[in-house]
Amino acid sequence: MNITLKAITLFVCLSCIATKAFSSDSTKVKDSDKFDLKINLRGDYRGTFSEEASFSNFTMKPMMVTVSGTFNPMFSYCVRQRFDNPFEIQADGLPASTLMAYVDIKPVKGLNIRLGKQAIAFGSMEFDYNPIDVYFYSLVGSQTQGFSTGAMVGYSLGKQSFAVQTTKVLDPAYMLNDYKSGFNNTFVWSSDFFNGAFKTLWSYTLTNASKDKFLQQWMIGNQINVGRIQIDLDYLQLSRYSMYELGNAETPTQAKTTDRSYLANVRWFLPKDRVTLSAKCVYDESRAMGTRVTEQITSSAVVEYNLIPKYGLSLHAAYAFRVNNTPEAFSDKFTNANENMFLAGFSWNFQPL
């Protein structure tokens, strides 16, 4: 049994003991007391074909185990563990395989304080989905930092929610010259209008990449729900640092890169909720050193079939066509050939406890 599995097993045992301890005290028992164990797993046969290269293989999305609970109206916790990442201790003191390990404190109605390793609060509908359920990410989605240790303070007023979050920078792409004291400072606004017909998830993030240089990120997510149709409309923009080799340069140049994505995703939930059809189109571009580094247009279609709803077992098949347009100066770094991509597989999302 490896170190990661031992750590998770120990946490689950301690959580069960803690849950029993709380439940045995009649003064602390609430209707909301619970101990939840959720498991997510996905496997895909993938293929990518272009004029430059073609490959196909079977890949397993990581198994993720999530343990969460609410001991009383004021305190709750959540831990999400992946089983494919190495047990490498990151700059925030937690292993990379531990995606989330936080506590929520609700001292008064509407106020929530989150402490620990958590999802960075990017305001985009694409990030609102469980990562294991996303088939083709936007360029911005594939470049973002996902999880880090920090604190978030949120306040809900009716169907409007506001939050401020500060998290440790862990990804070198957001540090200039190996700067070690960077933080992501994020403001998030989410809302629900017309009984769920229109929802927003917007954010602005300012990251100090060095003592006097900052990176900005804008995420504007919108969702429209009409009957069984759900439409996501996102604009995503982030800045980061990349290494480029140009001309006869002997050493790569660290240059600020700005990624932008325009995303439209339509989902149709067929009657009885057994079949879901999706169509997605994403326009991506990156700019560095005053010029466009790469440009992509990705169109995809997905069919999901809920095979055994009781046990969370579903099948899916997806196809995407990507148009690449890379300037000649960067053609050796990025592909400039159009690509056909497909995947077919299964997802298993169940809750044994």
TIDREN-666887 format. One line per field, with one value per residue (C-alpha): residue number from 1; residue in three letters; x, y, z. Coordinates in Angstrom, 2 decimals. Layout:
pos = NUM, ... $
code = ALA, ... $
east = X, ... $
north = Y, ... $
up = Z, ... $
END
This chain:
pos = 1, 2, 3, 4, 5, 6, 7, 8, 9, 10, 11, 12, 13, 14, 15, 16, 17, 18, 19, 20, 21, 22, 23, 24, 25, 26, 27, 28, 29, 30, 31, 32, 33, 34, 35, 36, 37, 38, 39, 40, 41, 42, 43, 44, 45, 46, 47, 48, 49, 50, 51, 52, 53, 54, 55, 56, 57, 58, 59, 60, 61, 62, 63, 64, 65, 66, 67, 68, 69, 70, 71, 72, 73, 74, 75, 76, 77, 78, 79, 80, 81, 82, 83, 84, 85, 86, 87, 88, 89, 90, 91, 92, 93, 94, 95, 96, 97, 98, 99, 100, 101, 102, 103, 104, 105, 106, 107, 108, 109, 110, 111, 112, 113, 114, 115, 116, 117, 118, 119, 120, 121, 122, 123, 124, 125, 126, 127, 128, 129, 130, 131, 132, 133, 134, 135, 136, 137, 138, 139, 140, 141, 142, 143, 144, 145, 146, 147, 148, 149, 150, 151, 152, 153, 154, 155, 156, 157, 158, 159, 160, 161, 162, 163, 164, 165, 166, 167, 168, 169, 170, 171, 172, 173, 174, 175, 176, 177, 178, 179, 180, 181, 182, 183, 184, 185, 186, 187, 188, 189, 190, 191, 192, 193, 194, 195, 196, 197, 198, 199, 200, 201, 202, 203, 204, 205, 206, 207, 208, 209, 210, 211, 212, 213, 214, 215, 216, 217, 218, 219, 220, 221, 222, 223, 224, 225, 226, 227, 228, 229, 230, 231, 232, 233, 234, 235, 236, 237, 238, 239, 240, 241, 242, 243, 244, 245, 246, 247, 248, 249, 250, 251, 252, 253, 254, 255, 256, 257, 258, 259, 260, 261, 262, 263, 264, 265, 266, 267, 268, 269, 270, 271, 272, 273, 274, 275, 276, 277, 278, 279, 280, 281, 282, 283, 284, 285, 286, 287, 288, 289, 290, 291, 292, 293, 294, 295, 296, 297, 298, 299, 300, 301, 302, 303, 304, 305, 306, 307, 308, 309, 310, 311, 312, 313, 314, 315, 316, 317, 318, 319, 320, 321, 322, 323, 324, 325, 326, 327, 328, 329, 330, 331, 332, 333, 334, 335, 336, 337, 338, 339, 340, 341, 342, 343, 344, 345, 346, 347, 348, 349, 350, 351, 352, 353 $
code = MET, ASN, ILE, THR, LEU, LYS, ALA, ILE, THR, LEU, PHE, VAL, CYS, LEU, SER, CYS, ILE, ALA, THR, LYS, ALA, PHE, SER, SER, ASP, SER, THR, LYS, VAL, LYS, ASP, SER, ASP, LYS, PHE, ASP, LEU, LYS, ILE, ASN, LEU, ARG, GLY, ASP, TYR, ARG, GLY, THR, PHE, SER, GLU, GLU, ALA, SER, PHE, SER, ASN, PHE, THR, MET, LYS, PRO, MET, MET, VAL, THR, VAL, SER, GLY, THR, PHE, ASN, PRO, MET, PHE, SER, TYR, CYS, VAL, ARG, GLN, ARG, PHE, ASP, ASN, PRO, PHE, GLU, ILE, GLN, ALA, ASP, GLY, LEU, PRO, ALA, SER, THR, LEU, MET, ALA, TYR, VAL, ASP, ILE, LYS, PRO, VAL, LYS, GLY, LEU, ASN, ILE, ARG, LEU, GLY, LYS, GLN, ALA, ILE, ALA, PHE, GLY, SER, MET, GLU, PHE, ASP, TYR, ASN, PRO, ILE, ASP, VAL, TYR, PHE, TYR, SER, LEU, VAL, GLY, SER, GLN, THR, GLN, GLY, PHE, SER, THR, GLY, ALA, MET, VAL, GLY, TYR, SER, LEU, GLY, LYS, GLN, SER, PHE, ALA, VAL, GLN, THR, THR, LYS, VAL, LEU, ASP, PRO, ALA, TYR, MET, LEU, ASN, ASP, TYR, LYS, SER, GLY, PHE, ASN, ASN, THR, PHE, VAL, TRP, SER, SER, ASP, PHE, PHE, ASN, GLY, ALA, PHE, LYS, THR, LEU, TRP, SER, TYR, THR, LEU, THR, ASN, ALA, SER, LYS, ASP, LYS, PHE, LEU, GLN, GLN, TRP, MET, ILE, GLY, ASN, GLN, ILE, ASN, VAL, GLY, ARG, ILE, GLN, ILE, ASP, LEU, ASP, TYR, LEU, GLN, LEU, SER, ARG, TYR, SER, MET, TYR, GLU, LEU, GLY, ASN, ALA, GLU, THR, PRO, THR, GLN, ALA, LYS, THR, THR, ASP, ARG, SER, TYR, LEU, ALA, ASN, VAL, ARG, TRP, PHE, LEU, PRO, LYS, ASP, ARG, VAL, THR, LEU, SER, ALA, LYS, CYS, VAL, TYR, ASP, GLU, SER, ARG, ALA, MET, GLY, THR, ARG, VAL, THR, GLU, GLN, ILE, THR, SER, SER, ALA, VAL, VAL, GLU, TYR, ASN, LEU, ILE, PRO, LYS, TYR, GLY, LEU, SER, LEU, HIS, ALA, ALA, TYR, ALA, PHE, ARG, VAL, ASN, ASN, THR, PRO, GLU, ALA, PHE, SER, ASP, LYS, PHE, THR, ASN, ALA, ASN, GLU, ASN, MET, PHE, LEU, ALA, GLY, PHE, SER, TRP, ASN, PHE, GLN, PRO, LEU $
east = 0.00, 1.60, 1.84, -1.09, -3.44, -2.34, -3.04, -6.53, -7.35, -6.26, -8.35, -11.45, -11.08, -10.59, -13.56, -15.79, -14.66, -15.28, -18.73, -19.63, -18.35, -20.48, -23.54, -23.31, -23.64, -27.36, -26.67, -24.75, -26.90, -28.50, -30.57, -27.72, -25.09, -23.65, -20.63, -20.39, -17.97, -17.99, -15.87, -15.27, -13.59, -13.40, -11.76, -11.42, -10.13, -8.73, -7.46, -6.02, -5.37, -3.71, -1.41, 1.59, 0.96, -1.61, -1.97, -4.55, -4.53, -6.62, -6.29, -7.79, -8.86, -7.70, -9.86, -10.90, -12.22, -14.12, -14.91, -17.14, -19.39, -21.37, -21.08, -23.37, -24.70, -21.43, -18.72, -18.20, -15.22, -14.18, -11.18, -10.66, -7.83, -6.49, -4.66, -2.52, -0.44, 2.86, 3.00, 5.04, 4.87, 4.09, 4.97, 1.79, 2.89, 0.34, 0.88, -0.09, -2.40, -4.56, -6.78, -8.86, -8.57, -10.53, -12.99, -15.97, -17.04, -20.41, -20.49, -23.65, -26.31, -25.00, -21.32, -18.93, -15.20, -13.16, -9.66, -7.25, -6.52, -9.39, -10.36, -9.19, -12.43, -12.30, -15.60, -16.40, -19.05, -16.35, -14.66, -17.97, -18.06, -16.20, -12.91, -13.56, -16.72, -15.09, -14.11, -12.36, -11.09, -10.59, -6.99, -7.43, -8.94, -5.88, -3.46, -4.99, -3.88, -6.60, -6.13, -4.07, -4.01, -5.48, -8.59, -11.90, -14.58, -17.99, -21.33, -24.71, -27.61, -30.64, -29.54, -26.48, -23.11, -19.84, -16.47, -12.85, -10.16, -6.38, -4.37, -0.69, 0.83, 2.16, 2.53, 5.91, 4.05, 2.72, 6.08, 8.71, 12.29, 11.31, 9.60, 8.37, 5.99, 3.17, -0.54, -3.71, -6.17, -9.63, -13.01, -16.02, -19.65, -22.29, -26.03, -29.29, -31.98, -35.54, -35.59, -32.49, -33.24, -30.08, -27.00, -23.68, -20.26, -17.75, -14.31, -11.25, -7.85, -4.68, -1.50, 1.83, 4.33, 7.21, 7.63, 6.51, 4.86, 1.29, -0.78, -4.51, -7.22, -10.82, -13.45, -17.00, -19.34, -23.03, -25.61, -29.09, -31.59, -34.74, -36.64, -34.24, -31.76, -28.70, -26.41, -23.02, -21.43, -17.95, -15.20, -11.87, -8.62, -5.44, -1.84, 1.13, 4.82, 6.12, 9.53, 10.08, 13.01, 13.12, 15.52, 19.07, 18.66, 20.79, 18.57, 14.76, 13.11, 10.64, 7.81, 4.41, 1.68, -2.01, -4.53, -8.12, -11.01, -14.56, -16.75, -20.31, -21.61, -25.16, -26.50, -29.85, -31.16, -33.55, -36.68, -36.16, -32.61, -30.95, -29.39, -27.59, -26.47, -23.85, -22.34, -19.41, -17.43, -14.32, -12.14, -8.68, -5.71, -2.39, -0.32, 3.27, 5.89, 3.38, 2.37, -0.09, 1.52, -1.30, -4.95, -7.43, -11.09, -12.44, -15.92, -17.10, -20.17, -20.80, -23.36, -23.75, -25.91, -26.78, -26.49, -27.20, -28.46, -28.65, -24.89, -23.80, -22.42, -22.63, -21.17, -20.01, -18.68, -17.25, -15.76, -13.96, -12.43, -9.73, -8.46, -4.93, -3.40, 0.15, 2.45, 5.57, 7.89, 6.24, 5.37, 8.10, 6.61, 2.90, 1.16, -0.13, -2.18, -5.90, -6.83, -9.60, -10.08, -12.37, -12.91, -15.27, -15.47, -17.28, -17.73, -18.45, -19.65, -21.14, -21.70, -21.21, -21.89 $
north = 0.00, 3.30, 6.44, 8.16, 5.23, 4.94, 8.64, 8.37, 5.19, 6.87, 9.95, 7.88, 5.95, 9.12, 10.73, 7.77, 7.93, 11.67, 11.24, 8.65, 10.92, 13.81, 11.61, 10.17, 13.60, 14.41, 18.13, 18.18, 15.96, 17.87, 16.75, 17.90, 15.69, 13.38, 11.50, 11.23, 9.11, 9.64, 7.90, 9.13, 7.05, 7.34, 5.32, 6.33, 4.93, 8.04, 8.80, 11.87, 11.96, 14.67, 15.03, 15.37, 12.57, 10.03, 8.03, 6.18, 4.53, 3.63, 6.00, 6.01, 9.27, 9.25, 7.69, 10.42, 9.79, 12.60, 12.53, 15.28, 15.92, 18.45, 18.01, 20.91, 24.03, 25.85, 23.34, 21.11, 19.62, 18.16, 16.13, 15.04, 12.66, 11.59, 8.31, 9.06, 12.06, 11.42, 11.97, 15.12, 17.82, 21.16, 24.67, 24.84, 21.89, 19.40, 16.64, 17.28, 14.27, 15.91, 18.26, 19.55, 19.42, 22.24, 23.18, 25.49, 27.72, 29.49, 31.78, 33.62, 33.16, 33.93, 34.09, 31.27, 31.02, 28.31, 27.40, 24.88, 23.45, 24.23, 24.80, 28.19, 30.11, 30.77, 32.27, 30.15, 27.52, 25.25, 25.17, 24.58, 21.00, 18.14, 17.87, 14.19, 15.11, 17.55, 15.98, 18.76, 21.71, 25.19, 26.39, 28.52, 25.53, 23.41, 26.09, 27.17, 26.31, 24.14, 23.76, 25.47, 26.25, 29.48, 31.13, 32.28, 34.45, 34.42, 36.04, 35.12, 37.52, 35.81, 34.33, 36.59, 35.41, 37.28, 35.85, 36.91, 34.25, 34.22, 31.12, 30.23, 30.21, 26.70, 26.59, 27.91, 29.36, 32.07, 32.95, 35.23, 34.02, 31.39, 33.90, 31.95, 34.39, 34.66, 34.64, 34.50, 37.12, 36.47, 38.19, 36.09, 36.96, 34.32, 34.81, 33.15, 35.08, 34.09, 30.85, 29.41, 30.53, 32.68, 32.17, 33.97, 32.98, 35.80, 36.37, 38.58, 37.35, 39.34, 37.30, 38.77, 36.96, 38.91, 41.80, 44.38, 42.44, 41.15, 38.82, 39.25, 36.70, 37.33, 34.61, 35.50, 32.53, 32.65, 29.90, 29.87, 27.14, 26.65, 23.45, 20.58, 22.78, 24.22, 26.74, 27.85, 31.01, 31.75, 34.25, 33.28, 35.22, 34.54, 35.68, 33.42, 33.00, 30.62, 29.71, 30.33, 29.53, 31.92, 32.09, 31.11, 31.94, 29.64, 29.98, 30.13, 33.46, 33.74, 35.82, 36.88, 34.99, 35.88, 33.12, 33.85, 31.44, 32.03, 29.06, 27.98, 24.68, 23.39, 20.39, 18.68, 16.40, 13.97, 12.78, 10.33, 11.76, 8.69, 10.37, 13.72, 15.28, 18.05, 20.33, 22.61, 25.18, 26.94, 29.62, 29.82, 32.07, 32.82, 35.96, 36.54, 39.17, 41.19, 38.42, 35.55, 32.31, 29.96, 29.96, 27.10, 26.45, 23.27, 21.89, 18.80, 16.61, 14.25, 11.55, 10.32, 7.37, 6.75, 2.96, 2.12, 5.27, 3.55, 2.93, 6.02, 4.03, 5.78, 5.44, 8.25, 8.88, 12.15, 13.55, 16.84, 18.58, 21.18, 23.78, 24.97, 28.17, 28.69, 31.47, 30.18, 31.47, 29.12, 26.22, 24.02, 24.46, 24.07, 21.88, 23.61, 20.68, 20.19, 17.37, 14.80, 13.64, 11.02, 9.20, 6.54, 5.20, 4.96, 7.01, 5.64, 8.21, 6.60, 7.19, 4.02, 5.83 $
up = 0.00, -1.06, 1.06, -0.65, -0.10, 3.53, 4.07, 2.57, 4.52, 7.74, 6.97, 6.22, 9.50, 11.53, 9.81, 10.67, 14.31, 14.40, 12.88, 15.52, 18.26, 17.08, 16.58, 20.10, 21.64, 21.53, 21.94, 18.66, 16.47, 13.58, 10.61, 8.37, 10.05, 7.43, 6.16, 2.38, 0.39, -3.39, -6.02, -9.60, -12.29, -16.09, -18.84, -22.51, -25.76, -27.44, -30.90, -32.62, -36.35, -38.45, -41.46, -39.12, -36.65, -35.52, -32.33, -30.28, -26.87, -23.86, -20.92, -17.46, -15.95, -12.35, -9.72, -7.31, -3.82, -2.10, 1.61, 2.96, 5.90, 7.90, 11.64, 12.48, 10.73, 11.43, 10.46, 7.43, 5.61, 2.26, 1.06, -2.57, -3.38, -6.79, -7.25, -10.31, -9.18, -7.40, -3.67, -4.27, -1.60, -3.23, -2.15, -0.07, 2.05, 0.66, -1.92, -5.52, -5.42, -2.74, -4.73, -1.85, 1.93, 3.53, 6.26, 5.87, 8.73, 8.70, 11.75, 10.67, 8.01, 4.53, 5.54, 4.64, 5.41, 3.67, 4.87, 3.35, -0.08, -2.43, -6.05, -7.29, -7.83, -11.57, -12.67, -15.70, -16.30, -17.72, -14.29, -12.51, -13.80, -12.18, -14.20, -14.81, -16.77, -19.23, -22.58, -24.56, -22.52, -23.91, -24.21, -21.10, -19.32, -20.06, -18.84, -15.53, -12.04, -10.55, -6.80, -4.12, -0.41, 0.84, 2.25, 0.81, 2.38, 0.72, 1.41, -0.07, -0.25, -1.71, -5.04, -5.29, -3.97, -3.62, -2.59, -2.15, -2.30, -1.79, -2.73, -3.04, -6.57, -7.29, -11.09, -12.41, -15.41, -13.09, -11.53, -13.03, -12.58, -9.98, -7.69, -4.65, -2.93, -5.43, -4.54, -6.60, -5.39, -6.81, -6.63, -7.67, -8.36, -9.00, -9.42, -10.32, -12.18, -13.15, -11.12, -12.77, -16.31, -16.34, -14.16, -14.00, -12.70, -13.15, -11.62, -11.75, -10.53, -9.90, -9.42, -8.30, -10.52, -8.93, -6.51, -9.05, -11.91, -11.97, -14.12, -14.69, -15.36, -16.44, -16.45, -17.49, -17.39, -18.33, -18.42, -19.97, -19.06, -21.11, -20.43, -21.11, -22.96, -21.18, -22.88, -21.52, -22.92, -21.53, -22.13, -20.56, -20.49, -18.55, -18.58, -17.83, -18.72, -21.38, -22.73, -26.46, -28.76, -31.69, -34.61, -33.66, -29.97, -27.81, -24.74, -24.51, -23.75, -20.88, -22.29, -21.04, -22.88, -22.98, -23.71, -24.70, -25.18, -26.41, -25.58, -26.41, -25.08, -25.63, -23.70, -24.35, -21.63, -23.29, -21.42, -18.55, -18.16, -19.65, -22.70, -22.97, -26.26, -26.28, -28.90, -28.10, -30.05, -28.73, -30.29, -28.68, -29.26, -27.57, -27.99, -26.89, -27.69, -29.67, -32.05, -32.22, -31.09, -31.96, -33.00, -32.73, -33.44, -31.88, -32.61, -30.76, -30.24, -27.30, -26.57, -22.98, -21.97, -18.33, -18.40, -14.75, -12.97, -9.59, -9.59, -11.55, -14.48, -17.87, -21.37, -23.65, -27.14, -28.45, -31.64, -32.23, -35.22, -34.52, -36.97, -36.12, -37.45, -36.19, -37.44, -39.19, -36.45, -33.93, -36.22, -34.70, -31.23, -32.02, -34.53, -37.64, -38.93, -38.55, -36.18, -35.87, -32.28, -30.85, -27.58, -26.28, -22.78, -19.49, -16.33, -12.89, -10.38, -7.32, -3.63, -1.57, 1.72 $
END
